[in-house]
Amino acid sequence: MANPTRRLLALLYGCRNWLLKQHWFTSRLLPALPRSLRWTLRRLYFLPSDLIERLNRHRDELVPPRSSIFTGSVDDFRSSGDALVRRLADSGSLTPESKVLDIGSGMGRVAVALISYRDGSGSYQGVDIVPSGIKWCSEHITSRYPNYTFTLADIFNKEYNPAGRLKASGYQFPFDDETFDLVVLASVFTHMLPEDMRHYIAEVARVLKKAGTCCASYNLLDAESLRTMKAGRGAFRFTPLGPHWVVDVNVPELAVAYEEDYARKLFEEHGLSCAIHHGWWSGRTDTSRQPPWFLDQDDPDFRYFDQDYVIATKVDELGRLTS
């Protein structure tokens, strides 16, 4: 790709990434826009880059067009997924033989990274509530790797699936008890309300094998994140509604934060022992000091871990790690 084209795309993505770190944009302007307009503007913004890639024949067949990606950072689809898989593997939560359940599989970010990590082997199940994501993944990933499958959960979500028929609080994961070694929920609980989150954690505990691990991202509120958020150092300004805080009370699922003690208690109530690794979404600087999740400005993965991560392991009724 020619240098002028690269510079144009870098400018385009850099502008968007800068905006997503400004609370006046994420917490004021975006919530004020109608949902249909937000989604249309997102698609239009990335259409030029899709066209450029198509004309230059630089399309990666396992990476969706940027204009169709509906969650997460768009310009680093491959590298952000690789970073998460690398951290999970380095921590021992993921092995090449792991049976993986990806709740909120989106456009296949984790699936594509897993394919690279284990050469397309292993078992993977993706579940998402957005029909377009399931359709794309089934056509472009499952068609090549039949052991990577995707299931639509037609769940109502005011932001991501307003036509959904089911309630998240009543949805049973379509899998048997103790099936998976690892359950991943990236940017799921950041868009989910308390009753639904509690139910999902119960389902995660049900489908995890003994000593299995859950990796879930959050916006967590403790004394430090509240202090830095209120000082204007973070990307979001949340309004309290109880143990959960939201950016927009009219469309609360747009962005949700949880009080850290509340989230930890829910995992522990369902037999999951937690380790919490803080990201930098709130502007805090005391991020996790525990390898392999340790992050600082010089870490090559730093920019991918803006959210906080809960790493929860299934324990027995006496609070011991099962084996």
C-alpha angles and dihedrals in degrees: 000000000000118000094243089055092049090050091050092051092045089053091048094051094039091056092052094046090051092051092050089059094054114091092205086063101039097037103032115019101036096047090049091060120085112254093244091053093048092053094044093050090049091055094045092049092060100038093091092055091048090051092048092051091048093050092047092044092233096135116140104212092216094050117079122227109277092236090062098050107105103182139042131005112332106200094057102044093138100037097046092051091047090051093054093046090047092053092048092049093047091050092052093244091113131044130172088258097050120127103225131200115194112196109195092023092173112178094345102273095148093037093055091048091050091051089056093044096053104021094251094303127121130052126292133175121185125195127187140161097220111088095205091057094051091047094051094046093048092050098043106027109025091044088062100031110033092185088066106075134173131210129197116227103196094211124157115246119165092220106031106026112012091165093055117132101205135068116236090221090063100038116115115204105245094237136095125257117280095009104133136060093199134024117192124196108177114179093349104109088042085071102034133093124230102262091049094045092051090053093047091052089053090051091048090053090049097053097040118101120233109291089009121149135232119203112194129170122219147165097240125194122214132144093282098046090046090051095049093041092053089048088060096247097121134078094241140048109206128197118214119244097164124296086347126063125201139198095218121027090197094055101021094172090066089087129346132187127192133208104252097229091052093052093046091051092053092055092047091049088059096049098264120131112213138217114183124209115190123221128198103255091114095047093254120149100199094085121163117309095192117105131261089025094047109127134183135158091276095051109107090221095049098106093051095061104061092132125070118253130216113202106194127183125200113249133184128256090275093054095256125135108259122226 
